[in-house]
Amino acid sequence: MDAALLLNVEGVKKTILHGGLGELPNFITGSRVTFHFRTMKCDEERTVIDDSKQAGQPMHLIIGNMFKLEVWELLLTSMRVREVAEFWCDTIHTGVYPILSRSLRQMAEGKDPTEWHVHTCGLANMFAYHTLGYEDLDELQKEPQPLLFVIELLQVEAPSEYQRETWNLSNAERMQAVPILHGEGNRLFKLGRHEEASAKYQEAIVCLRNLQTKEKPWEAPWLKLEKMINTLTLNYCQCLLKRAEYYEVLEHTSDILRHHPGIVKAYYVRARAHAEVWNEAEAKADLEKVLELEPAMRKAVRRELRLLESRLEEKREEERLRCRQMLG
């Protein structure tokens, strides 16, 4: 084992356990770093707190993305690919580790996959929890202490070398991604791949919602984004209709109409969902509203009304047969 090396950072010591390959990678902003880690207490037993190999998945971190445990970016950028190193980090760097650990454990348990790529920073988050749900982490949160991190650097990818997740995009990149995701969703819908299409629409909605938080509610830029979100949400609802998720369609369309009561397509989509769950009066009311707002849709409305009457007649006939059988 090599002698401990100072990284010229207060409260951090590095010991190289296994040398890496080649030169130090180019850790530019947006690079994705993949690594395994083991976190231990500095006690005699070197008690293991977390181990990504036991969890079954390596960790990913995006350089420059304000990772919750900021010191990890510093540690990783001192390493070569395939290097294994042990880092001693003082309490000033480990205070938020219990919050990060909670997220990682939930991911390993399959509870919340999005938390594995934790990229929100701030000590204030610690005070949002009375308990973290894990006894050892509660103890660590109450009494912060130095920790040991054994890290194996597996891969460093430049931003152009991997598909970036939407949370990792800049505002300009999010806006550029939306029409691409929208178009891909439409293409998949036409191919009958409704689940994949709905995922594309959802991803585009997340991008726009994120952008919308930067704007003042109900002002022109916010409303422009809101219109795009409503269009995508209704496309998403079309996928849900195909997947027989009728009550979710009712929820989304009703939410849109509460805030924007003039959107014709929302009434039309909601009418179809009402019809599927036998809400006859509600379906007819929505179709009447469609005609009131958009008389040119008379043909489509008549078709839906005929379909509704036909299905209701089938249902009534089934009930009559059931009654006869019971009486017989």
VOGU-3710 file (C-alpha; in Angstrom, 3 decimals, decimal comma):
1> mdaalllnve> 0,000/0,000/0,000  1,343/3,408/-0,974  1,881/6,062/1,627  -1,051/8,341/2,370  -1,111/11,378/0,086  -2,578/14,778/0,846  -4,707/16,253/-1,940  -3,997/19,816/-0,820  -7,529/19,921/0,541  -8,284/20,333/4,196
11> gvkktilhgg> -9,689/17,199/5,779  -8,907/14,760/2,933  -6,201/12,080/2,683  -5,756/9,636/-0,189  -4,097/6,223/-0,208  -3,666/4,460/-3,563  -4,469/0,753/-3,214  -4,156/-0,175/-6,900  -2,660/1,969/-9,637  -4,834/2,996/-12,593
21> lgelpnfitg> -4,294/2,955/-16,365  -2,872/5,672/-18,594  -3,053/9,396/-17,968  -5,458/11,266/-15,727  -8,809/11,456/-17,623  -10,149/14,762/-18,917  -12,878/15,522/-16,352  -14,737/18,269/-18,227  -18,094/19,639/-17,065  -20,855/17,210/-18,041
31> srvtfhfrtm> -18,599/14,140/-18,088  -20,226/11,029/-16,643  -18,069/9,159/-14,137  -18,899/5,530/-13,303  -17,417/3,982/-10,175  -17,836/1,493/-7,348  -17,553/2,666/-3,752  -17,500/1,290/-0,237  -18,163/3,581/2,719  -16,798/2,657/6,159
41> kcdeertvid> -16,572/4,094/9,636  -13,138/4,947/10,996  -13,497/2,460/13,863  -11,300/-0,562/14,529  -13,718/-2,860/12,691  -13,902/-0,463/9,717  -17,670/-0,982/9,839  -19,167/-0,971/6,348  -22,048/1,476/5,884  -22,661/1,064/2,132
51> dskqagqpmh> -21,140/-0,982/-0,690  -22,201/-0,459/-4,321  -20,952/-3,930/-5,313  -23,301/-5,504/-2,791  -26,094/-3,259/-4,121  -25,348/-4,726/-7,548  -24,873/-1,476/-9,474  -22,042/1,006/-9,906  -22,590/4,676/-9,125  -22,830/7,485/-11,701
61> liignmfkle> -21,840/11,089/-11,105  -21,940/14,003/-13,560  -19,031/16,435/-13,231  -20,159/19,968/-12,408  -23,711/18,955/-11,480  -23,632/19,878/-7,789  -23,648/16,305/-6,498  -25,066/16,127/-2,984  -21,781/14,940/-1,478  -19,507/17,493/-3,131
71> vwellltsmr> -16,266/15,931/-1,915  -16,820/12,853/-4,118  -16,267/14,899/-7,265  -12,956/16,079/-5,798  -11,915/12,508/-4,962  -12,829/11,085/-8,355  -11,044/13,794/-10,337  -7,791/12,764/-8,642  -8,051/9,214/-10,049  -7,119/7,275/-13,176
81> vrevaefwcd> -9,381/4,669/-14,795  -9,212/1,312/-12,945  -7,453/2,936/-10,012  -8,591/1,859/-6,543  -7,974/4,341/-3,732  -8,966/4,844/-0,135  -9,927/8,335/1,003  -10,157/9,519/4,591  -12,558/12,460/4,796  -13,061/14,579/7,873
91> tihtgvypil> -16,474/15,547/9,248  -16,541/18,839/7,323  -16,975/16,770/4,137  -19,246/13,966/5,392  -22,140/15,797/7,094  -24,645/15,102/4,298  -23,599/11,484/3,749  -26,568/10,020/5,705  -29,001/11,742/3,305  -27,130/10,405/0,275
101> srslrqmaeg> -26,930/6,929/1,813  -30,680/6,873/2,396  -31,271/7,591/-1,306  -28,815/4,894/-2,387  -30,389/2,294/-0,117  -33,877/3,102/-1,362  -32,639/2,592/-4,908  -31,089/-0,762/-3,999  -34,440/-1,772/-2,454  -36,242/-0,758/-5,651
111> kdptewhvht> -38,220/1,987/-3,924  -37,179/5,090/-5,837  -34,931/4,626/-8,889  -34,604/8,353/-9,622  -32,802/8,897/-6,333  -29,735/6,906/-7,423  -28,492/9,893/-9,432  -28,718/12,343/-6,526  -27,778/15,776/-7,764  -29,365/18,169/-5,272
121> cglanmfayh> -27,043/19,963/-2,900  -27,553/21,508/0,530  -27,209/20,784/4,220  -30,733/22,113/4,740  -32,087/18,817/3,394  -30,853/17,089/6,525  -33,440/18,848/8,633  -36,355/17,684/6,494  -36,262/14,274/8,210  -37,041/13,318/11,798
131> tlgyedldel> -35,723/9,896/10,915  -34,034/8,552/7,808  -35,632/5,152/8,262  -32,307/3,439/9,040  -31,000/3,287/12,590  -27,304/3,518/11,692  -27,919/6,548/9,468  -29,952/8,298/12,181  -27,005/7,773/14,519  -24,563/9,088/11,906
141> qkepqpllfv> -26,747/12,130/11,293  -26,938/12,977/14,999  -23,202/12,520/15,486  -21,311/13,283/12,224  -17,877/11,654/12,029  -14,982/11,149/9,597  -15,551/8,402/7,029  -13,456/6,183/4,762  -14,367/5,822/1,085  -12,774/3,068/-1,016
151> iellqveaps> -13,410/4,009/-4,654  -12,716/2,132/-7,904  -12,946/4,357/-10,989  -14,487/2,326/-13,835  -15,149/4,779/-16,674  -15,126/8,463/-17,656  -17,333/9,505/-20,601  -17,393/12,926/-22,254  -20,857/14,558/-22,557  -21,051/13,568/-26,246
161> eyqretwnls> -20,304/9,899/-25,508  -23,479/8,974/-23,606  -27,190/9,745/-23,659  -27,729/12,381/-21,033  -30,786/12,209/-18,787  -33,128/15,163/-18,919  -32,308/16,373/-15,395  -28,706/16,677/-16,508  -29,423/19,008/-19,455  -29,013/22,779/-19,490
171> naermqavpi> -32,127/24,940/-20,030  -31,256/25,445/-23,707  -30,683/21,695/-24,162  -34,028/20,920/-22,488  -35,857/23,208/-24,902  -34,065/21,565/-27,838  -34,931/18,093/-26,502  -38,696/18,733/-26,253  -39,623/18,674/-29,991  -37,348/15,660/-30,498
181> lhgegnrlfk> -39,056/13,744/-27,667  -42,481/14,903/-28,907  -41,766/13,667/-32,440  -40,388/10,371/-31,180  -43,498/9,902/-29,024  -45,753/10,510/-32,040  -43,762/8,028/-34,137  -43,984/5,322/-31,457  -47,720/5,969/-30,979  -48,375/5,424/-34,694
191> lgrheeasak> -46,448/2,143/-34,474  -48,712/1,026/-31,639  -45,893/1,139/-29,084  -47,988/3,083/-26,600  -45,963/2,449/-23,445  -42,744/3,662/-25,086  -44,567/6,655/-26,574  -45,963/7,643/-23,180  -42,425/7,564/-21,710  -41,250/10,024/-24,398
201> yqeaivclrn> -44,167/12,372/-23,737  -43,524/12,201/-19,986  -39,849/13,008/-20,463  -40,725/16,051/-22,574  -43,237/17,210/-19,935  -40,563/16,946/-17,218  -38,228/19,139/-19,312  -40,921/21,782/-19,744  -42,015/21,706/-16,101  -38,423/22,286/-15,093
211> lqtkekpwea> -38,174/25,273/-17,450  -41,516/26,589/-16,213  -40,223/26,864/-12,631  -37,839/29,572/-13,867  -40,753/31,750/-15,098  -43,376/33,872/-13,340  -46,731/32,019/-13,244  -49,336/33,194/-15,778  -46,977/35,568/-17,569  -46,362/35,126/-21,318
221> pwlklekmin> -43,251/32,838/-21,184  -44,900/30,651/-18,512  -48,134/30,404/-20,517  -46,228/29,454/-23,669  -44,649/26,524/-21,788  -48,022/25,651/-20,237  -49,587/25,341/-23,704  -46,814/22,952/-24,785  -47,243/20,937/-21,579  -51,008/20,612/-22,120
231> tltlnycqcl> -50,494/19,375/-25,689  -48,023/16,726/-24,526  -50,225/15,732/-21,576  -53,163/15,118/-23,922  -50,911/13,020/-26,177  -49,879/11,098/-23,064  -53,587/10,627/-22,245  -54,148/9,122/-25,718  -51,539/6,506/-24,793  -53,306/5,889/-21,484
241> lkraeyyevl> -56,612/5,330/-23,315  -54,917/2,657/-25,427  -53,586/1,078/-22,234  -57,020/1,176/-20,528  -55,803/3,566/-17,814  -59,104/5,447/-17,906  -59,143/6,928/-14,411  -55,698/8,432/-14,889  -56,965/10,044/-18,105  -59,895/11,534/-16,172
251> ehtsdilrhh> -57,479/12,924/-13,589  -55,134/14,570/-16,121  -57,842/15,978/-18,391  -59,869/17,342/-15,474  -56,752/19,035/-14,118  -56,134/20,715/-17,488  -59,752/21,878/-17,748  -59,756/23,302/-14,222  -57,058/25,758/-15,306  -57,842/26,025/-19,038
261> pgivkayyvr> -61,585/25,423/-19,624  -61,426/26,218/-23,340  -59,279/23,307/-24,542  -61,492/21,280/-26,883  -59,245/18,226/-27,101  -59,266/17,867/-23,306  -63,092/17,589/-23,309  -62,976/15,110/-26,184  -60,355/12,872/-24,560  -62,127/13,055/-21,202
271> arahaevwne> -65,439/12,120/-22,871  -63,841/8,974/-24,271  -62,500/8,031/-20,824  -65,924/8,663/-19,219  -67,530/6,437/-21,840  -65,116/3,605/-21,070  -66,048/3,620/-17,358  -69,822/3,909/-18,074  -70,169/7,559/-16,991  -72,894/8,186/-19,581
281> aeakadlekv> -74,055/11,638/-18,429  -70,497/12,964/-18,032  -69,416/11,622/-21,424  -72,399/13,251/-23,159  -71,830/16,551/-21,336  -68,212/16,650/-22,473  -69,159/15,837/-26,074  -71,760/18,615/-26,012  -69,035/20,976/-24,809  -66,829/19,886/-27,721
291> lelepamrka> -69,630/20,792/-30,164  -70,197/24,127/-28,457  -66,505/25,092/-28,684  -65,737/23,460/-32,043  -68,771/22,833/-34,285  -66,462/21,472/-37,005  -65,993/18,366/-34,815  -69,662/17,373/-35,238  -68,775/14,243/-37,251  -66,318/12,945/-34,621
301> vrrelrlles> -68,778/13,717/-31,810  -71,607/11,866/-33,553  -69,327/8,859/-34,020  -68,467/8,836/-30,300  -72,135/9,182/-29,345  -73,113/6,250/-31,586  -70,314/4,162/-30,102  -71,398/5,099/-26,580  -75,061/4,201/-27,290  -74,021/0,908/-28,854
311> rleekreeer> -71,852/-0,042/-25,857  -74,572/1,015/-23,404  -77,141/-1,106/-25,260  -74,760/-4,093/-25,098  -74,351/-3,523/-21,375  -78,125/-3,286/-20,851  -78,624/-6,516/-22,826  -76,008/-8,293/-20,699  -77,799/-7,126/-17,556  -81,180/-8,333/-18,894
321> lrcrqmlg> -79,689/-11,769/-19,627  -78,152/-11,912/-16,166  -81,499/-11,083/-14,580  -83,265/-13,785/-16,607  -80,666/-16,357/-15,567  -81,036/-15,404/-11,912  -84,837/-15,640/-12,141  -84,592/-18,903/-14,086
//
